Amino acid sequence: MERQEALELMKKHIKNKNLQKHCLSVEAVMRALAVHFDEDKELWGLAGLLHDIDYEKTKDDPARHSLVGAEMLSEMGLPEEVVYAVKVHNEYHGLPRKSLMDKALYATDPLTGLIVAGALIRPEKKLDVIDVDFLMNRFKEKSFARGANREAIKACSEFDMELDEFMGIGLEAMKDISNELGL
């Protein structure tokens, strides 16, 4: 599946603009991580862009979230590694994260929320005015961005990356698409 087709598919199934921006953020970070690890950035980008494709259908039923999406993507013929990464990004199922892509998607999903929250608390409401030190300090505050699962973000250690490096890659990737994100 080409990126444009995946983008249209995501927008067809996700109407909420903030959730669309979240998917774009996860895609950007996954692509940047793929470059860092010398992996297929198109494939990793698809996993990021489509990881929450079922969210609007399953938001009230976490036991179904990501399973429905993975089934949809499998039926559309996406590669098994993308399908599995989408399936296991929801820790509710307790499925093992096997591949580098699985581990990266799991940690990236909440990271993007933390980064957005960091931008939104600044008066400028822009990604350009925050840096890794700012995010690392906010990361320690339990009341800041409560929905951003700290343990999942710290799972960057599963792919041998320090938290500050992971945040740096994520922040730079999101800055690259700041116009699309309105940040």
C-alpha positions in Angstrom: 0.0 0.0 0.0 1.3 3.4 -0.9 1.4 6.2 1.6 -1.4 8.3 -0.1 -3.7 5.3 -0.1 -3.0 4.7 3.6 -3.6 8.4 4.4 -7.0 8.3 2.6 -7.8 5.0 4.4 -6.9 6.5 7.8 -9.0 9.6 7.1 -11.9 7.4 6.0 -11.9 5.6 9.3 -10.8 8.4 11.6 -12.9 11.5 11.5 -11.6 13.2 14.6 -9.0 15.8 13.5 -6.9 15.4 16.7 -6.7 11.6 16.3 -5.7 12.1 12.6 -2.9 14.4 13.8 -1.9 11.8 16.4 -1.6 9.2 13.6 0.5 11.6 11.5 2.7 12.2 14.5 3.2 8.5 15.1 3.9 8.0 11.4 6.6 10.7 11.4 8.3 9.3 14.5 8.2 5.8 13.1 9.7 6.9 9.8 12.5 8.7 11.7 13.2 5.6 13.9 13.3 3.5 10.7 16.0 5.7 9.3 17.9 5.6 12.6 17.8 1.8 12.6 18.3 1.4 8.9 14.9 -0.2 8.5 12.2 0.3 5.8 10.8 3.8 6.5 7.8 3.3 4.2 6.7 0.1 6.1 7.4 1.6 9.5 5.5 4.8 8.4 2.5 2.7 7.4 2.4 1.0 10.8 2.5 4.4 12.5 -0.1 6.0 10.2 -2.6 3.1 10.5 -2.0 1.9 14.1 -5.3 3.4 15.4 -7.4 2.8 12.3 -10.1 1.1 14.4 -10.0 3.5 17.4 -13.3 5.3 16.6 -15.0 1.9 16.4 -13.4 0.4 19.5 -12.7 3.4 21.8 -15.2 2.2 24.4 -14.0 -1.4 24.2 -10.2 -1.6 24.8 -10.4 -5.4 24.5 -11.2 -5.0 20.8 -8.9 -2.0 20.0 -6.0 -3.0 17.7 -7.4 -6.5 17.1 -10.1 -5.0 14.8 -7.6 -2.8 13.2 -5.1 -5.6 12.6 -7.9 -7.7 11.1 -8.8 -4.8 8.8 -5.2 -4.3 7.7 -4.7 -8.0 7.2 -7.8 -8.2 4.9 -6.4 -5.3 2.9 -3.2 -7.3 2.3 -0.8 -5.3 4.4 2.4 -7.1 5.3 2.2 -9.3 8.4 4.9 -7.4 10.2 2.7 -4.2 10.0 -0.4 -6.1 11.0 1.3 -7.6 14.0 2.9 -4.3 15.1 -0.6 -2.7 15.0 -2.1 -5.6 17.0 0.6 -5.6 19.8 0.7 -1.8 20.3 -2.3 -2.2 22.6 -0.8 -3.7 25.8 -4.3 -4.8 26.9 -3.8 -8.0 24.9 -0.5 -9.0 26.6 0.9 -10.1 23.3 4.7 -10.2 23.0 6.5 -7.4 21.1 8.8 -9.4 18.9 10.3 -7.2 16.2 12.0 -3.8 16.4 9.0 -2.3 14.7 6.6 -3.8 17.3 8.7 -2.3 20.1 9.1 1.1 18.4 5.4 1.5 17.7 4.5 0.6 21.3 6.8 3.2 22.8 6.1 5.9 20.1 2.3 5.9 20.5 2.3 7.6 23.9 5.5 9.6 23.2 3.7 11.7 20.6 1.0 12.6 23.2 3.7 13.7 25.7 5.4 15.9 23.0 2.1 17.5 22.0 1.2 18.2 25.6 4.6 19.8 26.0 3.9 22.2 23.1 0.4 23.0 24.2 1.4 24.2 27.7 3.7 26.8 26.3 2.1 30.2 25.4 3.3 29.9 21.8 1.7 26.4 21.4 4.5 25.4 19.0 6.9 22.5 18.9 9.8 24.8 18.0 9.9 26.3 21.5 10.4 23.0 23.3 13.4 20.8 23.6 14.4 17.5 25.0 15.4 18.9 28.4 12.0 20.5 28.8 10.3 17.2 27.9 12.5 15.2 30.2 11.6 17.5 33.1 7.9 17.3 32.3 8.2 13.5 32.0 9.0 13.3 35.7 5.8 15.2 36.6 3.1 12.6 37.2 0.3 15.2 36.7 1.6 16.3 33.3 0.1 14.5 30.3 -1.4 11.8 32.4 -2.6 9.9 29.4 0.9 9.4 28.1 1.9 6.0 29.6 5.4 6.6 31.0 6.2 2.9 31.2 5.4 2.4 27.6 7.6 5.4 26.6 10.4 4.0 28.8 10.1 0.8 26.8 12.4 2.5 24.3 15.0 0.5 26.3 13.7 -2.6 24.6 15.3 -1.3 21.5 18.5 -0.1 23.2 17.7 3.6 23.1 18.0 6.0 26.0 14.9 8.0 26.8 16.5 11.4 25.9 17.6 10.1 22.5 14.2 8.7 21.9 12.5 11.9 22.8 15.0 13.8 20.6 14.2 11.7 17.5 10.5 12.0 18.2 10.5 15.7 18.8 12.6 16.4 15.6 10.3 14.2 13.5 7.2 16.0 14.8 8.8 19.4 14.2 9.3 18.3 10.6 5.5 18.1 10.2 4.6 20.9 12.5 2.5 22.7 9.9 0.3 19.6 9.4 0.0 19.3 13.1 -0.8 23.0 13.6 2.0 23.1 16.2 
